[in-house]
Structures are given as structure tokens and as C-alpha cells.
Amino acid sequence: MFTIRENDFHRIDLNLLTVLFVLQREGSVSRTAEKLHLGQPAVSNALARLREMFDDPLFVRTAGGMIPTPRAEALIAALGPSMEQMQHILFQPPSFTPANATHVFRLGMSDWVERWLMPELQACVIREAPGITLQVKASDPFRDSEHVLQREIDLAISVGQSTAATLRRENIRSLNFCTLWHPAQLSLEAPLTVGNYVEHDHVLVSYRGSTWSAVDEQLALQGKSRRVRYVTPHFSSLPPLLKRIPALATVPSGLAADWVSHYGLRCSPVPVETPEITLSLLWHKCSDNDMPLKWLRTLLGRVIKALP
């Protein structure tokens, strides 16, 4: 934290310092006025104010032009680097070079999104920006906005849709649901029928411990119901569970290929209508123009759209 005594600056006008530097370079009030697109009286007035501010003549008129006093030379030598740095900060367009960047991003996502997304995203980051570090915080649709608003994370990969006024949400991709089981536990063929679906036990992911979902609403419209025997907030616990018990799991379709390949599960479309999952990026409005985060949002959009 910088300590600045604001009362020390109430008499200072940066335009006056510009006159000081240009006058030292040009050695002439008239040429300084021309360079600054001012009238000579304005430059003379600025010089008078500078003299009063620093209690020094600053420049002495000679036959060879305006010559700086030792006080003026000391001021210019001391303030020059700061003025150049200020000019760079204020007027140089912000830039971000991924290959040379060292930055830490804090990302919020659920465990299924992490399993589906992060292997490819991390591989891309290592190729394109080896100095970048990604930190993942466990989140869910009910907590994404809270984490971003409290600045606990820089960006959420979210399946929620409610957005506070101070946040931005960009929808990237929609996914469906699918139903999986292990063939050693259930002798079923795809596609499942509604009869198959309600005949067997179910395991369910719920971030709030509910045993009821949109699937159950659709089943109820047909006068049917299913038996939910296990509820967890973690998708990652389901594949080893399905290998041990005769049950069905209905999950985002992005997980299907991995679970089929690594756990030997079978997959089917859900035999009732289910809502699509809309994946979106969620960030704080104050980070709209943050160049590193813009780069990451672009990379995330590209990776998410390309994933199976």
C-alpha cells in the first residue's frame, strides 16, 4: 500500500511539468508554445507558476536561449524517469503475451467439468503459455456467483444461469444427459426404454442432497417414478460405484466417452426428455478489459467447443 499525502499535490498541475521538460529541450518560450500548441502568454504564465511552485527562477534568459538553473536540471533529472513511466502506463495499450507470461488464474468448476475439461485445457496452457498456473476451486451452480462476487476466483465454468448485475456470463456450449451402467451388474441394451429405466435402482448427483430432479418430473408426467438409492455431490464417485452395484446413473454426456473407456460402462440416451446443460463462463465486470483473463476466456471457449 502506497502512502500519498494528497494535500502535497493540490498545487501541482502535470501540464506545468510538461512545460518544464519541453522548455528545457527547446530553450525558447516561442518554440515551446509551438510544440505544445499553446500561445506564448500561456507558456509564460506556466513558467511563472512553476517558479512560484519551486521557489526558483528555473530558467534564465541568455543570448543563446533559456538556460535551466541547477534546480531545474535537478528536477528534470529526478522527474524524467517517472514522467516516462507515467506516459507508458497511461497511453501504451495493454498487452499480454502468453508465451512469456507468468500468471496465476483461479478457476471455479464442479468435479465433472474438471474431469471433462481440464486435461485438454491444461495441455493447451502448457503448450501456449508455460508460465501460467491454473488453480481449481470446487464449485457448483449454487455457489459460482458467490465465489466470483467475493473475488475468491477469477472465472467460473458454470452450468448456472442466474447472473448478478455486477457479473458477466457468456454461454459457450450446450450438452445433453445420458444414462450409464456396468454390464457386469445390469444386462441391458441401449437404447434404454422407460420400463428399463424405472425397473432398476439409481444413483444421483445433487449439490443440495435432493432425490428429485427434472428426470423425475418427466417420469411423473407419465405416472412413473424411479428409486434413487444413493445421492452424492461428487460425479467422480459414481463409476467405481456402478462397477459394484446394479444401478443406473444419469449424468452430463461429456463424461460418457471417458467413463465408457476407463470403466467399461455402457451408455444410452435418457429415455425421457431432459433439459440441456448450458456451459458458460462467469466473471466480474471489473475484469472485462483484463488482458490475461481475456486470453483465458478465448482459450476456454476454443477448448470447450472442441471437446467431444
CYANA upper distance limits for C-alpha pairs under 8 A (distance plus 0.5 A):
  5 ARG  CA      9 PHE  CA      8.08
  6 GLU  CA     10 HIS  CA      7.45
 11 ARG  CA     53 MET  CA      8.16
 12 ILE  CA     16 LEU  CA      8.19
 13 ASP  CA     17 LEU  CA      7.65
 14 LEU  CA     18 THR  CA      6.97
 15 ASN  CA     19 VAL  CA      6.98
 16 LEU  CA     20 LEU  CA      6.89
 16 LEU  CA     46 ALA  CA      6.39
 16 LEU  CA     47 LEU  CA      8.08
 16 LEU  CA     49 ARG  CA      8.33
 16 LEU  CA     50 LEU  CA      7.17
 17 LEU  CA     21 PHE  CA      6.89
 17 LEU  CA     50 LEU  CA      8.48
 18 THR  CA     22 VAL  CA      6.69
 19 VAL  CA     23 LEU  CA      6.29
 19 VAL  CA     32 THR  CA      7.83
 19 VAL  CA     43 VAL  CA      7.56
 19 VAL  CA     46 ALA  CA      7.56
 19 VAL  CA     47 LEU  CA      7.92
 20 LEU  CA     24 GLN  CA      6.74
 20 LEU  CA     47 LEU  CA      7.98
 20 LEU  CA     50 LEU  CA      8.31
 20 LEU  CA     76 ILE  CA      8.33
 21 PHE  CA     25 ARG  CA      6.84
 21 PHE  CA     76 ILE  CA      7.24
 22 VAL  CA     26 GLU  CA      6.47
 22 VAL  CA     32 THR  CA      6.48
 22 VAL  CA     35 LYS  CA      8.43
 23 LEU  CA     27 GLY  CA      5.89
 23 LEU  CA     28 SER  CA      6.74
 23 LEU  CA     29 VAL  CA      7.13
 23 LEU  CA     32 THR  CA      6.07
 23 LEU  CA     66 MET  CA      8.23
 24 GLN  CA     66 MET  CA      8.09
 24 GLN  CA     67 ILE  CA      7.89
 24 GLN  CA     68 PRO  CA      6.97
 26 GLU  CA     31 ARG  CA      6.79
 26 GLU  CA     32 THR  CA      6.66
 27 GLY  CA     31 ARG  CA      8.30
 27 GLY  CA     32 THR  CA      8.32
 27 GLY  CA     65 GLY  CA      5.72
 27 GLY  CA     66 MET  CA      5.11
 27 GLY  CA     67 ILE  CA      7.06
 28 SER  CA     32 THR  CA      6.55
 28 SER  CA     65 GLY  CA      6.33
 28 SER  CA     66 MET  CA      6.24
 29 VAL  CA     33 ALA  CA      6.61
 29 VAL  CA     40 GLN  CA      6.97
 29 VAL  CA     43 VAL  CA      7.09
 29 VAL  CA     44 SER  CA      7.55
 29 VAL  CA     66 MET  CA      8.33
 30 SER  CA     34 GLU  CA      6.77
 30 SER  CA     40 GLN  CA      6.29
 31 ARG  CA     35 LYS  CA      6.67
 32 THR  CA     36 LEU  CA      6.64
 32 THR  CA     43 VAL  CA      7.87
 33 ALA  CA     37 HIS  CA      6.30
 33 ALA  CA     38 LEU  CA      5.22
 33 ALA  CA     39 GLY  CA      6.07
 33 ALA  CA     40 GLN  CA      5.90
 33 ALA  CA     42 ALA  CA      8.25
 33 ALA  CA     43 VAL  CA      6.50
 34 GLU  CA     38 LEU  CA      6.79
 34 GLU  CA     39 GLY  CA      8.05
 38 LEU  CA     42 ALA  CA      6.84
 38 LEU  CA     43 VAL  CA      7.47
 39 GLY  CA     43 VAL  CA      7.20
 40 GLN  CA     44 SER  CA      6.64
 41 PRO  CA     45 ASN  CA      6.50
 42 ALA  CA     46 ALA  CA      6.66
 43 VAL  CA     47 LEU  CA      6.67
 44 SER  CA     48 ALA  CA      6.77
 45 ASN  CA     49 ARG  CA      6.86
 46 ALA  CA     50 LEU  CA      6.70
 47 LEU  CA     51 ARG  CA      6.65
 48 ALA  CA     52 GLU  CA      6.83
 49 ARG  CA     53 MET  CA      6.54
 50 LEU  CA     54 PHE  CA      6.65
 50 LEU  CA     58 LEU  CA      8.40
 51 ARG  CA     55 ASP  CA      5.91
 51 ARG  CA     56 ASP  CA      5.66
 51 ARG  CA     57 PRO  CA      5.85
 51 ARG  CA     58 LEU  CA      6.81
 52 GLU  CA     56 ASP  CA      7.59
 56 ASP  CA     71 ARG  CA      7.57
 57 PRO  CA     69 THR  CA      7.67
 58 LEU  CA     68 PRO  CA      6.07
 58 LEU  CA     69 THR  CA      5.51
 58 LEU  CA     70 PRO  CA      8.21
 58 LEU  CA     71 ARG  CA      6.81
 58 LEU  CA     72 ALA  CA      5.40
 59 PHE  CA     66 MET  CA      6.19
 59 PHE  CA     67 ILE  CA      5.72
 59 PHE  CA     68 PRO  CA      4.82
 59 PHE  CA     69 THR  CA      6.08
 59 PHE  CA     72 ALA  CA      7.76
 60 VAL  CA     66 MET  CA      5.91
 60 VAL  CA     67 ILE  CA      5.66
 60 VAL  CA     68 PRO  CA      6.88
 60 VAL  CA     69 THR  CA      7.46
 61 ARG  CA     65 GLY  CA      6.35
 61 ARG  CA     66 MET  CA      5.06
 61 ARG  CA     67 ILE  CA      6.86
 62 THR  CA     66 MET  CA      6.52
 62 THR  CA     67 ILE  CA      7.43
 68 PRO  CA     72 ALA  CA      6.01
 68 PRO  CA     73 GLU  CA      6.68
 69 THR  CA     73 GLU  CA      6.80
 70 PRO  CA     74 ALA  CA      6.62
 71 ARG  CA     75 LEU  CA      6.71
 72 ALA  CA     76 ILE  CA      6.63
 73 GLU  CA     77 ALA  CA      6.60
 74 ALA  CA     78 ALA  CA      6.60
 75 LEU  CA     79 LEU  CA      6.34
 76 ILE  CA     80 GLY  CA      5.94
 77 ALA  CA     81 PRO  CA      8.25
 78 ALA  CA     82 SER  CA      8.29
 79 LEU  CA     83 MET  CA      6.58
 80 GLY  CA     84 GLU  CA      6.75
 81 PRO  CA     85 GLN  CA      6.63
 82 SER  CA     86 MET  CA      6.54
 83 MET  CA     87 GLN  CA      6.60
 84 GLU  CA     88 HIS  CA      6.74
 85 GLN  CA     89 ILE  CA      6.70
 86 MET  CA     90 LEU  CA      6.50
 87 GLN  CA     91 PHE  CA      6.33
 87 GLN  CA     92 GLN  CA      8.01
 88 HIS  CA     92 GLN  CA      5.54
 94 PRO  CA    291 MET  CA      7.55
 95 SER  CA    291 MET  CA      6.97
 96 PHE  CA    101 ALA  CA      7.74
 96 PHE  CA    291 MET  CA      6.38
 96 PHE  CA    292 PRO  CA      6.62
 96 PHE  CA    295 TRP  CA      8.47
 97 THR  CA    101 ALA  CA      6.46
 98 PRO  CA    128 GLU  CA      6.92
 98 PRO  CA    129 ALA  CA      5.25
 98 PRO  CA    132 ILE  CA      8.43
 98 PRO  CA    292 PRO  CA      8.47
 98 PRO  CA    295 TRP  CA      8.45
 99 ALA  CA    128 GLU  CA      6.31
 99 ALA  CA    129 ALA  CA      4.97
 99 ALA  CA    130 PRO  CA      7.10
 99 ALA  CA    131 GLY  CA      7.82
100 ASN  CA    129 ALA  CA      7.41
100 ASN  CA    130 PRO  CA      8.46
100 ASN  CA    131 GLY  CA      7.33
101 ALA  CA    129 ALA  CA      7.17
101 ALA  CA    131 GLY  CA      6.18
101 ALA  CA    132 ILE  CA      7.01
102 THR  CA    131 GLY  CA      5.10
102 THR  CA    132 ILE  CA      5.74
102 THR  CA    133 THR  CA      8.17
103 HIS  CA    131 GLY  CA      7.33
103 HIS  CA    132 ILE  CA      5.46
103 HIS  CA    133 THR  CA      6.72
103 HIS  CA    292 PRO  CA      8.42
104 VAL  CA    132 ILE  CA      6.48
104 VAL  CA    133 THR  CA      5.21
104 VAL  CA    134 LEU  CA      6.41
104 VAL  CA    135 GLN  CA      7.73
105 PHE  CA    132 ILE  CA      8.20
105 PHE  CA    133 THR  CA      6.82
105 PHE  CA    134 LEU  CA      5.56
105 PHE  CA    135 GLN  CA      6.59
105 PHE  CA    153 ILE  CA      8.33
105 PHE  CA    154 ASP  CA      6.90
106 ARG  CA    134 LEU  CA      6.64
106 ARG  CA    135 GLN  CA      5.26
106 ARG  CA    136 VAL  CA      6.42
106 ARG  CA    137 LYS  CA      7.59
106 ARG  CA    152 GLU  CA      8.20
106 ARG  CA    153 ILE  CA      5.31
106 ARG  CA    154 ASP  CA      5.77
106 ARG  CA    155 LEU  CA      7.25
107 LEU  CA    134 LEU  CA      7.60
107 LEU  CA    135 GLN  CA      6.51
107 LEU  CA    136 VAL  CA      5.31
107 LEU  CA    137 LYS  CA      6.51
107 LEU  CA    153 ILE  CA      6.12
107 LEU  CA    154 ASP  CA      6.58
107 LEU  CA    155 LEU  CA      5.64
107 LEU  CA    156 ALA  CA      6.07
107 LEU  CA    157 ILE  CA      7.88
108 GLY  CA    136 VAL  CA      6.22
108 GLY  CA    137 LYS  CA      5.25
108 GLY  CA    138 ALA  CA      6.39
108 GLY  CA    139 SER  CA      5.98
108 GLY  CA    144 ASP  CA      7.39
108 GLY  CA    147 HIS  CA      8.25
108 GLY  CA    153 ILE  CA      6.75
108 GLY  CA    154 ASP  CA      8.50
108 GLY  CA    155 LEU  CA      6.81
108 GLY  CA    156 ALA  CA      4.90
108 GLY  CA    157 ILE  CA      6.70
108 GLY  CA    158 SER  CA      8.40
109 MET  CA    113 VAL  CA      6.64
109 MET  CA    114 GLU  CA      6.92
109 MET  CA    136 VAL  CA      7.64
109 MET  CA    137 LYS  CA      7.08
109 MET  CA    138 ALA  CA      6.10
109 MET  CA    139 SER  CA      5.40
109 MET  CA    140 ASP  CA      6.89
109 MET  CA    144 ASP  CA      8.24
109 MET  CA    156 ALA  CA      6.42
109 MET  CA    157 ILE  CA      5.79
109 MET  CA    158 SER  CA      6.91
110 SER  CA    114 GLU  CA      6.83
110 SER  CA    138 ALA  CA      6.13
110 SER  CA    139 SER  CA      5.56
110 SER  CA    140 ASP  CA      5.77
111 ASP  CA    115 ARG  CA      6.68
111 ASP  CA    138 ALA  CA      7.34
111 ASP  CA    234 HIS  CA      7.07
111 ASP  CA    235 PHE  CA      6.95
111 ASP  CA    236 SER  CA      7.32
112 TRP  CA    116 TRP  CA      6.58
112 TRP  CA    234 HIS  CA      8.37
112 TRP  CA    235 PHE  CA      6.30
112 TRP  CA    236 SER  CA      7.43
112 TRP  CA    255 LEU  CA      7.65
113 VAL  CA    117 LEU  CA      6.15
113 VAL  CA    118 MET  CA      8.17
113 VAL  CA    157 ILE  CA      8.19
114 GLU  CA    118 MET  CA      5.67
115 ARG  CA    119 PRO  CA      7.74
115 ARG  CA    255 LEU  CA      8.34
116 TRP  CA    254 GLY  CA      6.88
116 TRP  CA    255 LEU  CA      6.72
117 LEU  CA    121 LEU  CA      6.68
117 LEU  CA    303 VAL  CA      8.32
117 LEU  CA    304 ILE  CA      7.45
117 LEU  CA    307 LEU  CA      8.17
118 MET  CA    122 GLN  CA      6.11
119 PRO  CA    123 ALA  CA      6.72
120 GLU  CA    124 CYS  CA      6.76
120 GLU  CA    303 VAL  CA      7.67
121 LEU  CA    125 VAL  CA      6.71
121 LEU  CA    299 LEU  CA      8.49
121 LEU  CA    300 LEU  CA      7.64
121 LEU  CA    303 VAL  CA      6.93
122 GLN  CA    126 ILE  CA      6.68
122 GLN  CA    134 LEU  CA      8.38
123 ALA  CA    127 ARG  CA      6.85
124 CYS  CA    128 GLU  CA      6.54
124 CYS  CA    129 ALA  CA      8.50
125 VAL  CA    129 ALA  CA      5.65
125 VAL  CA    130 PRO  CA      6.88
125 VAL  CA    132 ILE  CA      7.48
126 ILE  CA    130 PRO  CA      4.95
126 ILE  CA    131 GLY  CA      8.27
126 ILE  CA    132 ILE  CA      8.12
137 LYS  CA    153 ILE  CA      8.05
139 SER  CA    143 ARG  CA      6.51
139 SER  CA    144 ASP  CA      6.54
140 ASP  CA    144 ASP  CA      6.49
140 ASP  CA    158 SER  CA      7.84
140 ASP  CA    159 VAL  CA      8.41
140 ASP  CA    207 TYR  CA      7.52
141 PRO  CA    158 SER  CA      6.69
141 PRO  CA    159 VAL  CA      6.27
141 PRO  CA    160 GLY  CA      5.15
142 PHE  CA    160 GLY  CA      7.77
143 ARG  CA    147 HIS  CA      6.71
144 ASP  CA    148 VAL  CA      6.88
144 ASP  CA    156 ALA  CA      6.63
144 ASP  CA    158 SER  CA      7.13
144 ASP  CA    160 GLY  CA      8.25
144 ASP  CA    282 LEU  CA      8.33
145 SER  CA    149 LEU  CA      6.45
145 SER  CA    163 THR  CA      7.50
145 SER  CA    164 ALA  CA      7.75
145 SER  CA    167 LEU  CA      8.33
145 SER  CA    282 LEU  CA      8.07
146 GLU  CA    150 GLN  CA      6.58
147 HIS  CA    151 ARG  CA      6.68
147 HIS  CA    152 GLU  CA      5.64
147 HIS  CA    153 ILE  CA      6.41
148 VAL  CA    152 GLU  CA      6.53
148 VAL  CA    153 ILE  CA      5.90
148 VAL  CA    154 ASP  CA      6.90
148 VAL  CA    155 LEU  CA      7.17
148 VAL  CA    156 ALA  CA      7.66
148 VAL  CA    167 LEU  CA      8.47
148 VAL  CA    282 LEU  CA      8.11
148 VAL  CA    283 TRP  CA      6.74
148 VAL  CA    284 HIS  CA      6.89
149 LEU  CA    166 THR  CA      8.31
149 LEU  CA    167 LEU  CA      8.01
149 LEU  CA    284 HIS  CA      7.25
154 ASP  CA    283 TRP  CA      6.89
154 ASP  CA    284 HIS  CA      8.15
154 ASP  CA    293 LEU  CA      8.42
155 LEU  CA    281 LEU  CA      7.27
155 LEU  CA    282 LEU  CA      6.13
155 LEU  CA    283 TRP  CA      5.40
155 LEU  CA    284 HIS  CA      8.37
156 ALA  CA    281 LEU  CA      6.24
156 ALA  CA    282 LEU  CA      5.50
156 ALA  CA    283 TRP  CA      7.13
157 ILE  CA    279 LEU  CA      7.28
157 ILE  CA    280 SER  CA      6.29
157 ILE  CA    281 LEU  CA      5.41
157 ILE  CA    282 LEU  CA      6.98
158 SER  CA    279 LEU  CA      6.19
158 SER  CA    280 SER  CA      5.72
158 SER  CA    281 LEU  CA      6.58
158 SER  CA    282 LEU  CA      7.16
159 VAL  CA    277 ILE  CA      6.94
159 VAL  CA    278 THR  CA      6.10
159 VAL  CA    279 LEU  CA      5.38
159 VAL  CA    280 SER  CA      6.77
160 GLY  CA    278 THR  CA      8.23
160 GLY  CA    279 LEU  CA      8.39
160 GLY  CA    280 SER  CA      8.36
163 THR  CA    167 LEU  CA      6.72
163 THR  CA    168 ARG  CA      7.64
163 THR  CA    169 ARG  CA      7.37
166 THR  CA    284 HIS  CA      6.72
166 THR  CA    285 LYS  CA      6.16
167 LEU  CA    282 LEU  CA      7.41
167 LEU  CA    283 TRP  CA      6.20
167 LEU  CA    284 HIS  CA      4.95
167 LEU  CA    285 LYS  CA      5.65
168 ARG  CA    281 LEU  CA      8.47
168 ARG  CA    282 LEU  CA      6.14
168 ARG  CA    283 TRP  CA      5.87
168 ARG  CA    284 HIS  CA      6.49
168 ARG  CA    285 LYS  CA      6.33
169 ARG  CA    280 SER  CA      6.85
169 ARG  CA    281 LEU  CA      6.07
169 ARG  CA    282 LEU  CA      5.08
169 ARG  CA    283 TRP  CA      7.25
170 GLU  CA    280 SER  CA      5.75
170 GLU  CA    281 LEU  CA      5.67
170 GLU  CA    282 LEU  CA      7.16
171 ASN  CA    278 THR  CA      7.21
171 ASN  CA    279 LEU  CA      6.51
171 ASN  CA    280 SER  CA      4.58
171 ASN  CA    281 LEU  CA      7.00
172 ILE  CA    278 THR  CA      7.87
172 ILE  CA    279 LEU  CA      6.23
172 ILE  CA    280 SER  CA      5.65
172 ILE  CA    281 LEU  CA      7.71
172 ILE  CA    301 GLY  CA      6.70
172 ILE  CA    304 ILE  CA      7.83
172 ILE  CA    305 LYS  CA      7.61
173 ARG  CA    278 THR  CA      6.32
173 ARG  CA    279 LEU  CA      5.82
173 ARG  CA    280 SER  CA      7.60
173 ARG  CA    304 ILE  CA      7.71
173 ARG  CA    305 LYS  CA      6.89
174 SER  CA    276 GLU  CA      6.63
174 SER  CA    277 ILE  CA      5.85
174 SER  CA    278 THR  CA      4.88
174 SER  CA    279 LEU  CA      6.54
175 LEU  CA    252 PRO  CA      7.29
175 LEU  CA    253 SER  CA      6.91
175 LEU  CA    254 GLY  CA      7.53
175 LEU  CA    276 GLU  CA      6.14
175 LEU  CA    277 ILE  CA      5.47
175 LEU  CA    278 THR  CA      6.97
175 LEU  CA    279 LEU  CA      8.23
176 ASN  CA    252 PRO  CA      6.52
176 ASN  CA    253 SER  CA      5.99
176 ASN  CA    274 THR  CA      8.08
176 ASN  CA    275 PRO  CA      7.75
176 ASN  CA    276 GLU  CA      5.48
176 ASN  CA    277 ILE  CA      6.56
177 PHE  CA    250 THR  CA      6.99
177 PHE  CA    251 VAL  CA      5.90
177 PHE  CA    252 PRO  CA      4.89
177 PHE  CA    253 SER  CA      5.36
177 PHE  CA    269 PRO  CA      7.68
177 PHE  CA    270 VAL  CA      7.21
177 PHE  CA    274 THR  CA      7.43
177 PHE  CA    275 PRO  CA      8.50
177 PHE  CA    276 GLU  CA      7.75
177 PHE  CA    277 ILE  CA      8.28
178 CYS  CA    250 THR  CA      5.98
178 CYS  CA    251 VAL  CA      6.16
178 CYS  CA    252 PRO  CA      6.71
178 CYS  CA    253 SER  CA      5.72
178 CYS  CA    256 ALA  CA      7.90
178 CYS  CA    267 CYS  CA      7.27
178 CYS  CA    268 SER  CA      6.33
178 CYS  CA    269 PRO  CA      5.27
178 CYS  CA    270 VAL  CA      5.70
179 THR  CA    248 LEU  CA      7.03
179 THR  CA    249 ALA  CA      5.93
179 THR  CA    250 THR  CA      4.70
179 THR  CA    251 VAL  CA      6.83
179 THR  CA    267 CYS  CA      6.20
179 THR  CA    268 SER  CA      5.79
179 THR  CA    269 PRO  CA      6.56
179 THR  CA    270 VAL  CA      6.08
180 LEU  CA    248 LEU  CA      6.25
180 LEU  CA    249 ALA  CA      5.81
180 LEU  CA    250 THR  CA      6.92
180 LEU  CA    251 VAL  CA      8.32
180 LEU  CA    256 ALA  CA      8.12
180 LEU  CA    265 LEU  CA      6.79
180 LEU  CA    266 ARG  CA      5.95
180 LEU  CA    267 CYS  CA      5.05
180 LEU  CA    268 SER  CA      6.99
181 TRP  CA    185 GLN  CA      8.12
181 TRP  CA    186 LEU  CA      7.36
181 TRP  CA    242 LEU  CA      6.53
181 TRP  CA    243 LYS  CA      8.39
181 TRP  CA    246 PRO  CA      8.11
181 TRP  CA    247 ALA  CA      6.86
181 TRP  CA    248 LEU  CA      5.57
181 TRP  CA    249 ALA  CA      7.08
181 TRP  CA    265 LEU  CA      5.96
181 TRP  CA    266 ARG  CA      5.96
181 TRP  CA    267 CYS  CA      7.36
182 HIS  CA    186 LEU  CA      6.68
182 HIS  CA    242 LEU  CA      6.33
182 HIS  CA    243 LYS  CA      6.09
182 HIS  CA    246 PRO  CA      8.02
182 HIS  CA    264 GLY  CA      7.25
182 HIS  CA    265 LEU  CA      5.06
182 HIS  CA    266 ARG  CA      6.48
183 PRO  CA    187 SER  CA      6.01
183 PRO  CA    188 LEU  CA      7.50
183 PRO  CA    264 GLY  CA      8.42
183 PRO  CA    265 LEU  CA      7.13
183 PRO  CA    266 ARG  CA      7.05
184 ALA  CA    243 LYS  CA      7.92
185 GLN  CA    242 LEU  CA      8.25
185 GLN  CA    243 LYS  CA      7.48
185 GLN  CA    244 ARG  CA      7.65
185 GLN  CA    245 ILE  CA      6.65
185 GLN  CA    246 PRO  CA      5.14
185 GLN  CA    247 ALA  CA      8.10
186 LEU  CA    246 PRO  CA      6.05
186 LEU  CA    247 ALA  CA      7.84
188 LEU  CA    192 LEU  CA      8.00
188 LEU  CA    196 ASN  CA      8.37
190 ALA  CA    266 ARG  CA      8.41
190 ALA  CA    267 CYS  CA      7.36
190 ALA  CA    268 SER  CA      5.63
190 ALA  CA    269 PRO  CA      8.30
191 PRO  CA    268 SER  CA      5.61
191 PRO  CA    269 PRO  CA      6.78
191 PRO  CA    271 PRO  CA      8.14
192 LEU  CA    196 ASN  CA      6.41
192 LEU  CA    197 TYR  CA      7.08
192 LEU  CA    268 SER  CA      6.69
192 LEU  CA    269 PRO  CA      7.67
192 LEU  CA    270 VAL  CA      7.69
192 LEU  CA    271 PRO  CA      6.54
193 THR  CA    197 TYR  CA      6.71
193 THR  CA    271 PRO  CA      6.17
194 VAL  CA    198 VAL  CA      6.81
194 VAL  CA    271 PRO  CA      5.95
194 VAL  CA    272 VAL  CA      7.54
195 GLY  CA    199 GLU  CA      6.50
196 ASN  CA    200 HIS  CA      7.38
197 TYR  CA    226 ARG  CA      7.96
197 TYR  CA    248 LEU  CA      8.27
197 TYR  CA    271 PRO  CA      7.79
198 VAL  CA    224 LYS  CA      7.91
198 VAL  CA    225 SER  CA      6.84
198 VAL  CA    226 ARG  CA      5.23
198 VAL  CA    227 ARG  CA      7.75
199 GLU  CA    226 ARG  CA      7.92
200 HIS  CA    226 ARG  CA      8.08
200 HIS  CA    227 ARG  CA      7.74
200 HIS  CA    246 PRO  CA      7.96
200 HIS  CA    247 ALA  CA      6.62
200 HIS  CA    248 LEU  CA      7.54
201 ASP  CA    226 ARG  CA      7.58
201 ASP  CA    227 ARG  CA      5.66
201 ASP  CA    228 VAL  CA      6.50
201 ASP  CA    229 ARG  CA      6.74
201 ASP  CA    246 PRO  CA      7.58
201 ASP  CA    247 ALA  CA      5.32
201 ASP  CA    248 LEU  CA      6.84
202 HIS  CA    226 ARG  CA      7.73
202 HIS  CA    227 ARG  CA      6.43
202 HIS  CA    228 VAL  CA      5.12
202 HIS  CA    229 ARG  CA      6.37
202 HIS  CA    230 TYR  CA      7.51
202 HIS  CA    247 ALA  CA      5.60
202 HIS  CA    248 LEU  CA      5.23
202 HIS  CA    249 ALA  CA      6.35
203 VAL  CA    228 VAL  CA      6.25
203 VAL  CA    229 ARG  CA      6.42
203 VAL  CA    230 TYR  CA      5.22
203 VAL  CA    231 VAL  CA      6.51
203 VAL  CA    238 LEU  CA      8.06
203 VAL  CA    247 ALA  CA      7.10
203 VAL  CA    248 LEU  CA      6.73
203 VAL  CA    249 ALA  CA      5.77
203 VAL  CA    250 THR  CA      8.38
204 LEU  CA    211 THR  CA      7.75
204 LEU  CA    228 VAL  CA      7.24
204 LEU  CA    230 TYR  CA      6.67
204 LEU  CA    231 VAL  CA      5.36
204 LEU  CA    232 THR  CA      6.97
204 LEU  CA    249 ALA  CA      6.80
204 LEU  CA    250 THR  CA      7.61
205 VAL  CA    231 VAL  CA      6.16
205 VAL  CA    232 THR  CA      5.46
205 VAL  CA    233 PRO  CA      5.68
205 VAL  CA    234 HIS  CA      6.88
205 VAL  CA    235 PHE  CA      6.82
205 VAL  CA    251 VAL  CA      8.48
206 SER  CA    210 SER  CA      6.30
206 SER  CA    211 THR  CA      7.94
206 SER  CA    231 VAL  CA      6.97
206 SER  CA    232 THR  CA      6.47
206 SER  CA    233 PRO  CA      5.60
207 TYR  CA    232 THR  CA      7.91
207 TYR  CA    233 PRO  CA      5.26
208 ARG  CA    233 PRO  CA      8.02
209 GLY  CA    231 VAL  CA      6.95
209 GLY  CA    232 THR  CA      7.45
209 GLY  CA    233 PRO  CA      7.82
210 SER  CA    231 VAL  CA      8.10
211 THR  CA    228 VAL  CA      6.94
211 THR  CA    231 VAL  CA      7.39
212 TRP  CA    216 ASP  CA      6.40
212 TRP  CA    217 GLU  CA      8.33
213 SER  CA    217 GLU  CA      7.12
214 ALA  CA    218 GLN  CA      6.94
214 ALA  CA    274 THR  CA      7.13
214 ALA  CA    275 PRO  CA      8.01
215 VAL  CA    219 LEU  CA      6.78
215 VAL  CA    272 VAL  CA      7.50
215 VAL  CA    273 GLU  CA      7.89
215 VAL  CA    274 THR  CA      6.72
216 ASP  CA    220 ALA  CA      6.50
216 ASP  CA    225 SER  CA      6.93
216 ASP  CA    226 ARG  CA      7.76
217 GLU  CA    221 LEU  CA      6.97
218 GLN  CA    222 GLN  CA      7.39
218 GLN  CA    272 VAL  CA      6.98
218 GLN  CA    273 GLU  CA      7.20
218 GLN  CA    274 THR  CA      8.31
219 LEU  CA    223 GLY  CA      6.93
219 LEU  CA    224 LYS  CA      5.48
219 LEU  CA    225 SER  CA      6.13
219 LEU  CA    226 ARG  CA      8.40
219 LEU  CA    272 VAL  CA      7.64
220 ALA  CA    224 LYS  CA      5.66
220 ALA  CA    225 SER  CA      6.58
232 THR  CA    237 SER  CA      8.44
234 HIS  CA    238 LEU  CA      8.19
237 SER  CA    241 LEU  CA      7.05
238 LEU  CA    242 LEU  CA      6.57
238 LEU  CA    249 ALA  CA      8.01
239 PRO  CA    243 LYS  CA      6.96
239 PRO  CA    259 TRP  CA      7.30
239 PRO  CA    263 TYR  CA      7.04
239 PRO  CA    265 LEU  CA      8.37
240 PRO  CA    244 ARG  CA      7.27
240 PRO  CA    263 TYR  CA      8.06
241 LEU  CA    245 ILE  CA      6.81
242 LEU  CA    246 PRO  CA      7.24
242 LEU  CA    247 ALA  CA      6.76
242 LEU  CA    248 LEU  CA      7.88
242 LEU  CA    249 ALA  CA      8.41
243 LYS  CA    263 TYR  CA      8.15
243 LYS  CA    265 LEU  CA      8.46
250 THR  CA    270 VAL  CA      7.80
251 VAL  CA    255 LEU  CA      7.81
252 PRO  CA    256 ALA  CA      8.12
252 PRO  CA    277 ILE  CA      8.00
254 GLY  CA    308 PRO  CA      7.22
255 LEU  CA    259 TRP  CA      6.68
256 ALA  CA    260 VAL  CA      6.45
256 ALA  CA    267 CYS  CA      7.32
257 ALA  CA    261 SER  CA      6.53
258 ASP  CA    262 HIS  CA      6.42
258 ASP  CA    263 TYR  CA      8.46
259 TRP  CA    263 TYR  CA      5.80
259 TRP  CA    264 GLY  CA      7.41
259 TRP  CA    265 LEU  CA      6.72
260 VAL  CA    264 GLY  CA      5.34
260 VAL  CA    265 LEU  CA      5.01
260 VAL  CA    266 ARG  CA      6.62
260 VAL  CA    267 CYS  CA      7.80
261 SER  CA    265 LEU  CA      8.08
270 VAL  CA    274 THR  CA      7.99
281 LEU  CA    297 ARG  CA      7.96
283 TRP  CA    287 SER  CA      7.61
284 HIS  CA    288 ASP  CA      7.75
287 SER  CA    293 LEU  CA      7.82
288 ASP  CA    294 LYS  CA      7.97
289 ASN  CA    294 LYS  CA      7.55
290 ASP  CA    294 LYS  CA      6.60
291 MET  CA    295 TRP  CA      6.77
292 PRO  CA    296 LEU  CA      6.87
293 LEU  CA    297 ARG  CA      6.57
294 LYS  CA    298 THR  CA      6.76
295 TRP  CA    299 LEU  CA      6.76
296 LEU  CA    300 LEU  CA      6.50
297 ARG  CA    301 GLY  CA      6.62
298 THR  CA    302 ARG  CA      6.80
299 LEU  CA    303 VAL  CA      6.68
300 LEU  CA    304 ILE  CA      6.41
301 GLY  CA    305 LYS  CA      6.61
302 ARG  CA    306 ALA  CA      6.85
303 VAL  CA    307 LEU  CA      6.76
